[in-house]
Amino acid sequence: MKMQKFVLCAASVFAVAAAFAQPLQAKEWTQITIGVEGAFPPYNATSSDGKVVGYDIDVANEMCKRANLKCDIVAQDWDSQVPALLAKKFDAVLTMGPNPKRREVMDFTVPYARTSNTFGVLKSSPLAKLPKTGEAMSTNDKAAWQPVLEQIQTALKGKTIGVPLSTSQQQFVEETFKGDVTVKTYKSSEQHTLDLLAGRVDAVFDNIVYLRDAVTRPGNEEVVMAGPLLVGGIMATDTCLGIRKGEEDLKAKLDPALTSMIADGTMKTLSEKWFKFDVSPKS
């Protein structure tokens, strides 16, 4: 989710990844540094007094308490999160969605949220009538997805679509609508929504959690969600912490803490606190 974000496989990232892909000695973890964007509400945001708040932060703090870890949470631009992880500036990064490309350079904890992606458009736009609006759909179900895809391709032809930079949403739009649309990338989701309102893009494609929050914010009254709620394929719709490859000892501390939070309802409570609905994994 950007809870689903995909880091583009730049050569420099993979070079760093290779350097740290060697087997690591077991380590007794007592403290870790966790990276977070700080600009993807309600997952994470930076308050007026400079504190990072949100679902991610509450989850991380409770996870660290249960894992008996001292955790330092550091806000940093999204597209530098994975390079910082691989360079050992961070030991884990929040809001990471597993997909094949990411799995080449990092490992993941169990999910702490499970969501979907959809389009955001203006109420006055013809795109507000995209097919299957609000209906859950997997792109892996080819029989159901193909006719809907063809309708969406026709509707989007010649349009400009805003997406958060270095995400699976970006990759999905670029690969699925190649030749049909112009893709414009943004360092944060809030920036693409501003451009949607200003008419500089025709639609945005992002995580349902971000868009549900965005359409309720003052000033965004003209923004609505359109099209199906999509999962599957390259989209990273499970939200996990990303960690370096080979650090099974760290994963062995984080996974039980997260699993216990799901089992006892803590994750559901935090989810409903921040999202007003439950995104906690059910299995």
C-alpha positions in Angstrom: 0.0 0.0 0.0 2.1 3.0 -1.2 0.9 0.8 1.5 1.9 -1.0 -2.1 4.9 1.3 -3.3 7.4 0.0 -5.8 11.0 1.2 -6.0 12.1 1.3 -9.6 15.1 -1.0 -10.2 17.7 1.6 -10.9 21.1 0.2 -11.5 22.5 1.9 -8.5 19.9 0.4 -6.2 20.7 -3.1 -7.4 24.4 -2.6 -7.1 23.9 -1.7 -3.4 21.6 -4.6 -3.0 24.2 -7.0 -4.3 26.7 -5.8 -1.9 24.5 -6.6 1.1 23.0 -9.8 -0.3 25.7 -12.0 1.3 24.7 -14.2 4.3 24.8 -12.2 7.6 25.8 -13.5 11.0 23.0 -13.8 13.5 22.5 -10.7 15.5 20.8 -10.1 18.8 18.6 -7.1 18.0 17.9 -4.6 20.8 17.3 -1.5 18.8 16.5 -0.6 15.2 16.0 2.5 13.0 12.8 2.5 11.0 12.2 4.6 7.9 8.9 6.2 7.0 7.7 8.7 4.4 5.8 11.0 6.7 3.6 12.3 3.9 1.0 9.5 3.2 -2.0 10.1 5.5 -3.5 8.3 7.2 -0.7 5.8 7.1 1.8 8.4 8.1 1.9 12.2 8.1 4.0 15.0 9.7 2.0 17.1 12.2 2.4 20.9 12.6 4.8 20.4 15.5 7.1 18.1 13.3 6.0 14.8 14.8 5.3 11.8 12.5 1.9 10.3 13.3 -0.5 7.8 11.7 -1.3 4.1 11.5 2.2 3.1 10.6 3.6 4.9 13.6 1.1 3.4 16.1 1.8 -0.1 14.6 5.5 0.3 14.7 5.5 1.5 18.3 3.4 -1.4 19.5 5.4 -3.9 17.4 8.6 -2.6 19.0 7.2 -2.8 22.5 6.1 -6.4 21.9 9.4 -7.3 20.3 11.4 -5.7 23.2 13.1 -3.4 20.8 14.1 0.3 21.1 12.9 1.9 17.9 13.9 5.2 16.3 11.4 6.2 13.5 12.9 8.6 10.9 11.0 10.4 8.2 12.6 10.6 4.8 11.4 11.0 1.1 9.7 7.9 -0.2 12.0 7.3 -3.2 15.1 7.2 -0.9 13.7 4.6 1.5 15.0 1.5 -0.1 18.5 2.8 -0.9 18.7 4.0 2.7 17.7 0.5 3.9 20.3 -1.2 1.7 22.9 1.3 2.8 22.1 0.3 6.5 20.9 3.8 7.4 17.6 2.0 8.2 17.0 -1.5 9.5 13.4 -1.6 8.3 11.1 0.6 6.3 7.3 1.0 6.7 4.5 0.9 4.2 6.2 -1.5 1.9 4.1 -3.7 -0.5 5.8 -6.9 -1.6 6.0 -7.5 -5.4 8.5 -9.5 -7.5 10.8 -6.5 -8.2 11.0 -5.6 -4.5 11.6 -9.2 -3.5 14.8 -9.1 -5.6 16.3 -6.6 -3.2 14.7 -7.1 0.2 12.6 -9.3 2.4 9.3 -8.5 4.2 7.5 -9.0 7.4 4.0 -10.5 7.6 1.5 -7.9 6.4 0.0 -5.4 8.8 -2.6 -4.1 6.4 -4.3 -5.3 3.2 -5.9 -2.9 0.8 -6.5 -2.1 -2.9 -5.9 0.6 -5.6 -8.3 2.7 -7.6 -8.6 6.0 -9.6 -9.3 9.4 -8.3 -11.0 11.9 -10.6 -13.1 15.1 -10.5 -16.9 14.8 -10.2 -17.4 16.8 -13.3 -15.1 14.5 -15.4 -16.4 11.9 -17.8 -14.0 9.5 -16.0 -16.2 9.6 -13.0 -18.3 7.0 -14.9 -15.5 4.5 -15.1 -16.9 0.9 -15.0 -17.2 -1.2 -11.8 -16.7 1.8 -9.5 -16.3 0.6 -5.9 -16.4 -3.1 -6.8 -13.5 -5.4 -5.7 -11.6 -7.0 -8.6 -8.4 -8.9 -9.1 -6.4 -8.4 -12.3 -5.4 -12.0 -12.0 -9.0 -13.0 -12.9 -8.5 -12.5 -16.6 -12.0 -13.4 -17.6 -13.5 -10.8 -15.4 -10.7 -8.1 -15.7 -10.2 -8.1 -19.5 -13.5 -6.6 -20.6 -13.3 -4.0 -17.8 -9.7 -3.2 -18.7 -10.7 -2.6 -22.4 -13.4 -0.1 -21.3 -10.9 1.7 -19.0 -8.3 1.8 -21.7 -10.8 3.5 -24.1 -11.8 6.0 -21.4 -8.2 6.9 -20.5 -6.8 7.1 -24.0 -5.0 10.4 -24.4 -5.3 11.3 -20.7 -2.7 12.3 -18.2 -2.6 10.1 -15.0 -0.9 11.2 -11.8 0.8 8.5 -9.7 3.1 8.5 -6.6 6.8 8.1 -7.7 8.5 4.8 -7.3 5.4 2.8 -6.5 3.6 -0.3 -7.8 0.8 2.1 -8.8 3.3 3.8 -11.1 4.4 0.6 -12.6 0.9 -0.7 -13.0 -0.3 2.3 -14.9 2.8 2.5 -17.1 2.6 -1.2 -18.0 -1.2 -1.6 -18.3 -1.9 1.6 -20.2 1.3 1.9 -22.2 0.8 4.1 -25.3 -2.7 5.2 -24.1 -1.8 7.6 -21.4 0.8 10.1 -20.2 2.1 9.2 -16.7 3.1 12.1 -14.4 4.9 11.2 -11.2 4.8 12.9 -7.8 7.0 12.7 -4.7 3.8 12.5 -2.6 0.2 11.5 -3.1 -1.0 14.9 -1.8 0.9 16.6 -4.6 -0.9 14.6 -7.4 -4.3 15.4 -5.8 -3.5 19.1 -5.9 -2.7 18.8 -9.6 -5.9 16.9 -10.2 -7.9 19.8 -8.7 -5.9 22.2 -10.8 -6.6 20.4 -14.0 -3.0 19.4 -14.7 -3.8 15.7 -14.7 -7.1 14.0 -15.7 -7.0 11.3 -13.0 -4.8 9.8 -10.3 -4.2 6.2 -9.4 -3.4 5.4 -5.8 -4.2 3.3 -2.8 -7.8 3.2 -1.6 -6.8 4.1 1.9 -5.2 7.4 0.8 -8.0 8.2 -1.6 -10.8 7.5 1.0 -9.0 10.0 3.3 -8.3 12.5 0.5 -12.0 12.8 -0.7 -13.1 13.8 2.8 -10.5 16.6 3.3 -11.6 20.2 3.1 -10.8 21.6 -0.4 -11.1 18.2 -2.0 -14.9 18.2 -2.4 -14.7 17.8 -6.1 -12.5 14.6 -5.9 -14.3 11.2 -6.2 -13.1 7.6 -6.6 -13.8 5.9 -9.9 -13.3 2.4 -11.3 -12.9 -1.0 -9.6 -10.9 -1.6 -6.4 -8.0 -3.5 -7.8 -5.6 -6.0 -6.5 -3.3 -8.6 -8.1 -0.5 -8.7 -10.6 2.3 -6.3 -9.9 0.3 -4.2 -7.5 1.6 -4.4 -3.9 -1.6 -4.3 -1.9 -0.3 -6.0 1.2 1.4 -3.5 3.5 4.5 -4.8 5.3 7.8 -3.6 6.8 10.7 -4.1 4.4 14.0 -5.5 5.7 17.4 -6.4 4.2 17.8 -9.8 2.7 19.2 -12.4 5.0 18.3 -10.8 8.3 16.0 -13.6 9.4 16.9 -12.9 13.1 15.2 -9.5 12.8 12.2 -10.9 10.9 11.9 -13.5 13.7 11.4 -10.7 16.2 9.1 -8.5 14.1 6.7 -11.2 12.7 5.5 -12.6 16.0 4.9 -9.1 17.4 2.8 -8.2 14.3 1.0 -11.6 14.3 0.0 -11.2 18.0 -1.4 -7.7 17.2 -3.6 -9.2 14.5 -4.7 -12.1 16.7 -5.7 -10.0 19.7 -7.5 -7.3 17.7 -5.0 -4.5 18.3 -4.4 -4.1 14.5 -8.1 -3.9 13.9 -8.5 -1.2 16.6 -5.6 0.9 15.2 -7.0 0.4 11.7 -10.4 1.7 12.7 -8.8 4.6 14.6 -7.0 5.9 11.6 -9.0 4.7 8.6 -12.5 4.4 10.1 -12.7 0.9 8.6 -10.8 -2.3 9.1 -7.7 -3.0 6.8 -6.1 -5.5 9.2 -5.1 -8.8 7.5 -7.6 -11.6 8.2 -5.3 -14.5 7.3 
